[in-house]
Every structure is written in structure tokens, then in C-alpha cells.
Amino acid sequence: MPQRVGRNSFEKDGFYLSKVYDYGLLKDFCCGDCDLDDYFRHDVLKYHEHLLSQAYMVEWATGDGNILVALIDFSNDTVRSEKWRKNHKDVIGLPYDKSISLPAVKITRFGVQNNWQGLSIGTHIINMVKELFLTDNRTGCRLITVDAYNTENALLFYEKNEFQFFNTKDKNKKTRSMFFDLKRLSASV
């Protein structure tokens, strides 16, 4: 279980997940994906200023200070229950006769620094995110959603982390819509 460090931050196993307040720290971020690097270096502050998303950083604590490991950007999302129910009959605790909007948080961008890739850090961070949105849930958050790059590596990463596809309509598009149902974990937190 992560330790609460502040209202919007967690520590787990020496990794700190917290809101980005100093966007200057992101100028040297490099995850090897030009689109993600450009977003975190140049565009993330604009999105934040327009209240479109909120960036979080993951740092590793060392005796010499913290090292930036990864960046993840979130926005609010909603999913109509009929979109979800159509392909997922195993919905936990939803009345099937009601049409509702399921509250969600969307991972809009996620990148792990080059020198930290291949060490299962991404999975550790996704697990921290799951716990962040289950702990002291302020407004209701049922799902974590993502429009994952439609590449073998990206899709395998999210599938390995128990995300499911909403449907197959987007299988030939640039991104695939996926979700993780937090209700699956809520009994254990």
C-alpha cells in the first residue's frame, strides 16, 4: 500500500508520484517517442493552463536528490454504460436496466525515461495510479481509460496491466480505446 505524501501524491517502494508544479523540470524529458517527448517538453503546460489535463511525475529518491523516472498526464473522462455493457457482460455492480455515465480518469500521455525502460517501472506506475484513484476517491472514479497507441508494445503493456478493449471498432486506427475497472480492486484497498 502506498504511503500518502500529500493530497495528490503517493510514495511506494522509493518511487514518488506527485503533481508537476515546476514545468521547467520537464525540458530534458526523453522517453524515445518524439510525440510524447514534444508534448511533455512543450505542450503540457498549455494543456494545464487551459484546464484540460494535469501532469504527474514519478521520481526515484536517492541520497543526492530525486531522479525523474516518468511522466503521466490525466484528464477527466466519462463512459456511457451502454458502450461498456455491450461488450462486457461481466460488469461488476452495475444495474443493467439503467443508462448512466461512468466516471473515469483518462491517461492522456504516459512516458518512461529511456534509461528506466525495460525494468517494469511502467507496470509499477500503473499500479500506483490504480491505488491513487481508489484512495480517498473524492468525486467517484470507476474506470481508468486510455487511448493506447495501436502498436504491439503499447497494447501488450496495457493488456499485461489488465486493461481491456472497449470494442474492436478501432482495431485499424492509430489508437485503441481501453479501460481498467477500479471496482475489481476496491475490495482490496
C-alpha positions in Angstrom: 0.0 0.0 0.0 1.5 3.4 -0.9 2.0 6.0 1.7 0.3 9.3 1.4 2.8 12.1 1.0 0.3 14.9 0.2 -3.2 15.4 -1.2 -2.2 14.3 -4.7 0.9 12.3 -4.2 2.0 8.8 -3.1 5.2 7.0 -2.3 5.6 3.4 -2.9 8.9 1.4 -2.8 11.0 4.5 -3.2 9.0 6.0 -6.1 7.1 9.2 -5.6 4.1 10.0 -7.8 3.1 13.7 -7.5 1.7 16.6 -9.4 4.0 18.6 -11.6 4.4 22.1 -10.3 7.7 23.1 -11.9 7.3 22.5 -15.6 10.9 23.6 -16.2 11.9 20.2 -14.8 10.4 18.6 -17.9 12.6 20.3 -20.5 15.1 17.3 -20.8 12.5 14.5 -20.6 13.2 11.8 -23.1 11.2 8.5 -23.5 12.3 7.9 -27.1 8.9 8.7 -28.6 9.1 12.0 -30.4 5.4 12.8 -30.0 5.4 12.2 -26.2 8.8 14.0 -25.7 7.5 17.0 -27.6 4.2 17.0 -25.6 5.9 16.9 -22.2 8.6 19.4 -23.2 6.5 22.0 -24.9 2.7 21.4 -24.7 1.9 20.0 -21.3 1.9 23.5 -19.6 -0.6 24.9 -22.2 -3.0 22.0 -21.6 -2.6 22.5 -17.8 -3.3 26.3 -18.1 -6.4 25.6 -20.1 -7.6 23.1 -17.5 -7.5 20.3 -20.0 -5.2 17.9 -18.1 -2.9 17.6 -15.1 0.6 16.2 -15.4 2.2 14.0 -12.7 5.8 13.0 -12.3 7.3 9.9 -10.9 10.6 10.3 -9.2 13.1 7.9 -7.6 14.5 9.2 -4.3 18.3 8.9 -3.9 20.7 10.3 -1.4 21.7 13.0 -3.9 18.1 14.1 -4.7 15.3 12.9 -6.8 15.6 11.5 -10.3 12.8 12.0 -12.8 11.7 8.5 -14.0 8.4 9.0 -15.8 5.6 11.5 -16.7 1.9 10.8 -16.9 -0.9 13.1 -17.8 -4.5 12.8 -16.8 -7.9 14.3 -17.7 -11.4 13.6 -16.7 -13.4 11.2 -18.8 -16.8 9.5 -18.9 -18.1 6.4 -20.5 -21.7 5.7 -21.2 -22.8 2.4 -19.6 -24.3 1.1 -22.8 -20.9 1.4 -24.6 -19.3 -0.6 -21.8 -22.1 -3.2 -21.3 -22.4 -4.0 -25.0 -19.1 -5.9 -25.0 -18.6 -6.6 -21.3 -21.2 -8.7 -19.6 -19.0 -9.1 -16.5 -19.7 -5.6 -15.3 -19.4 -5.5 -11.5 -22.3 -4.0 -9.6 -24.0 -2.0 -12.4 -27.7 -2.0 -12.8 -28.4 -3.4 -16.3 -31.6 -1.5 -16.7 -30.1 1.9 -16.2 -28.2 4.1 -18.7 -25.6 6.1 -16.8 -22.3 7.8 -17.3 -19.5 6.1 -15.6 -16.9 8.5 -14.2 -13.4 7.9 -15.3 -9.9 9.3 -15.4 -8.1 9.2 -18.7 -4.4 8.6 -19.1 -3.8 11.1 -21.9 0.0 10.7 -22.1 2.5 8.3 -20.4 6.2 8.0 -20.9 9.1 6.4 -19.0 12.5 7.9 -19.4 14.8 5.9 -21.7 17.2 4.7 -19.1 14.3 3.4 -16.9 12.6 1.4 -19.7 12.6 -2.4 -19.6 12.6 -2.5 -15.8 8.9 -3.0 -15.2 8.7 0.6 -13.9 5.7 1.3 -16.2 3.7 -1.5 -14.5 4.7 -0.2 -11.1 3.5 3.2 -12.0 0.2 1.9 -13.4 -0.4 0.1 -10.1 0.4 3.3 -8.2 -2.2 5.1 -10.5 -4.8 2.5 -9.7 -4.3 3.0 -6.0 -4.2 6.8 -6.3 -7.7 6.8 -7.8 -9.1 4.3 -5.3 -7.7 6.0 -2.2 -9.8 8.9 -0.9 -11.9 8.9 -4.0 -13.2 12.5 -4.0 -15.7 12.5 -6.8 -16.2 9.0 -7.9 -14.0 7.3 -10.4 -15.0 3.9 -11.8 -12.7 3.4 -14.7 -9.2 4.3 -15.9 -9.3 4.8 -19.6 -6.5 5.2 -22.2 -6.4 5.6 -26.0 -3.3 3.5 -26.4 -1.1 3.7 -29.4 -2.1 0.8 -31.7 1.3 -0.8 -31.6 2.2 -4.2 -30.4 4.3 -3.0 -27.5 1.8 -0.4 -26.2 -1.2 -2.8 -26.4 0.7 -5.6 -24.8 1.7 -3.3 -22.0 -1.8 -2.2 -21.2 -3.2 -5.8 -21.6 -0.5 -7.0 -19.2 -1.7 -4.4 -16.8 -5.3 -5.8 -17.1 -6.8 -3.1 -19.3 -9.4 -4.4 -21.7 -10.6 -3.1 -25.1 -13.9 -1.4 -25.3 -14.6 -3.0 -28.6 -13.0 -3.9 -31.9 -14.2 -1.0 -34.0 -10.9 0.8 -33.6 -8.6 -2.1 -34.3 -7.3 -0.5 -37.5 -7.0 3.1 -36.1 -3.9 4.9 -34.7 -5.1 4.3 -31.1 -7.2 1.8 -29.3 -9.6 2.7 -26.5 -9.0 0.6 -23.4 -10.2 0.6 -19.8 -9.4 -0.8 -16.4 -12.4 -1.2 -13.9 -11.3 0.0 -10.5 -14.2 -1.8 -8.9 -12.1 -5.0 -9.4 -9.7 -3.7 -6.8 -11.9 -1.7 -4.5 -12.5 -4.6 -2.1 -8.7 -5.0 -1.5 -7.9 -1.3 -0.8 
